[in-house]
Amino acid sequence: MTSSGYTLPVWVAAAAVAAVRLLRGDGPAPAAVPLCLQPDQAGSQLPQELIDVEAAALLAPDRALGISRCQPGDGLDLTRGLAVWVEAQWTERLADQPWLQLEAGEGVGVLAGSSELCVSGFARALLECNLQPLMPESHGLRLRITLPGGRQLAQRTSNEAFGVVDGLALIGTQAAVQRSADPDQLARARAELARRANDPALARDLVLVIGENGLDLAPRLGLQAPLLLKAGNWIGPLLVAAAEQGVERLLLFGYQGKLIKLAGGIFHTHHHLADGRLEVLTAQAALLGLPLEQLQQLAQAASVDEALRQLAALDASAAQALQHRVASAVEQRSAAYLARHGERSMCIGAVLFDRDRRLCAEGPCGAELLQAFRA
């Protein structure tokens, strides 16, 4: 049985399957359930993995509760031991409604200003491919997902920076946990670059996406999915690896509070190694010519987003100019990093988004590449 090292959507799917099996009358509550963990290939009879389930119980003839507990494997992960409750209820299947409806319970992140659960395409597909074979033809299914303690854990993440409030988002893009600071993650990304180098349609162009939130947001903003590669924190080595594999145009796409580190010459961006974000922002503001009082306010802010919001309240044009200067500095420092490592020149663009999931700044190359790479 392989039941560790999996992302939050896997544990949600396991609890959901356990609950639905009880609704169907498939014997007693299971201690583990088989899941297909590659929903995009579910039709090819891929092997399934047994995923542990902590408990399951019928609540009524048409309602059941499944409970799993996150086991993200080795390394630091705030979801470790997190209980996942999924209440499943039969509904009437209607032609004009999807057969699977998802509701956010306590501790599950929703998009700011709405009650819409924040769920990635992978997480939804994982649920659909594992639940569809269990569905009676005449029934629909409503799942209410609850993460006890999720609201408190979310305060230790950057969820709010991406417009997600009230809890943890279900935004995993794959089943296995990948450590963004793990050398193995860098090796996987390099291997993927080598694979793409043999595909004429992908060899020249690349979008390095910073983090899971960026990977979820990029396709929604029109960036073509085949061009996307998650960078994790190993941005500098991946720039070099991309150049080595013949990439000619590379777009850095990420949250401004993360990518700003590159503007300060920090090319391994894990916070355990280096921060300096407010210092970089203040330095760029000084180069822009902002007065001392504003520089002091920027340096004393709690975050990059807060600093820019405070500046925008005083001078919106200055805040916008500062964001674009940061994006340009990201491009310039990235090109300089590549040159220091002796690699040939590559067009490197930067596009930044803010906590509201809005594009907020582009460097000169970034604006050009964003237009070229959009579907």
C-alpha positions, 0 to 999 in steps of 0.5 A: 500500500502506498499512502504517503507523499500525496497532495491534498486533492488525493486525500479529498478524493479518497474520502469522497470515494469511501463515502460514495461506496457506503452510499452504494451499499458496497460493504462496510467502511473501507480502510483504504480505497483504490484511486487512479492518480492520473485522471488525464489517462484514466481510460488507459487502464492505469494501475490504481494506488490504495490510499488510506481512509480513516473512517466512513459512516452513513449519516442517512440513506442518501448521505455519507461521510468519509474521512481521510488524513493527509500524509504528504511524505517527508519534508515540511508540509503544513497539511501533515495530519490534516483531517479531510471530511467529505460529506457525499449526498445523492442528488437528482441528475438534471440535464442542465447541471453537472452531475458532480457539485462541490461545496466548500465547508469550513476550512476550505478556501473560496474565491474572494467575494464569492462562495465558489470553492477554489479547486484546480482542474486536476483536483476536479478531474481526480474526483470525476474520474474516480467517482464516475464509475460508482455513479448510478445513472439516475443520480447526481452527487453533491460533495461538501468538503470540510478541512477542520483547522484549514482556516488557521493553516491558510493564514500561514500560506500565500493563499490570500495573495492569490484571492483565496480566503477562508481556508486552504485551496484545492489547487494541486496539479498532480498527485505526488508531492513535489518539494520546491526546494528539493534537488529532485524537483530540479532534476525532474524539471531538467528532465522535462526540459530535455524531453521538450527539446526533442519536440519541435513544437516546444523546443524554442519557447517556454513559460517558467511558472513560479509555484502551484498558484501560478500553474493554476492561474496561467492557463486561465489567463490564456497562456498555452498549457504545453508551454508551462513548466513549474519552476519551484524555487530553482529558478536560476539553474532552470534558466541555465538549463533552458538555455542549454536545451536551446530555448530561445524565448522564456517567460517568467510568470509569477506572483510579484511577491516571489519574482521580486527576489530575482530583481535583487539577484536572488535566484534560489527563492526559498524563504529559508535561504533568502528573503530581501523582498522589501529591501529590493522593492525599496531599492527599486523605488529609490532608483525611481526617485521616490521621496525619502518618506515614501521609501521609509513606508515601503521598507516598513510595510508587512509585505510587498503587496501591502507596501504597493497598496499604501503607495498606490493610495498616495500616488497610483502612478508611482505604484504602477511605475514601480511595479513595471520597474521591478518587472524590468529589473527581473528581466535584466538580472535574469539576463545577467545571471545567464551571461555569468554562467556563459550561456548564449543569450535568450529573450527573457521576459517577466510578467507579474500578477498580484494578490487579486490574480490580476496581471500587474506588471510586465517587463518590455520582453514580458509584454511581447512574450505574453502576447506571443504565448497566449492561446 
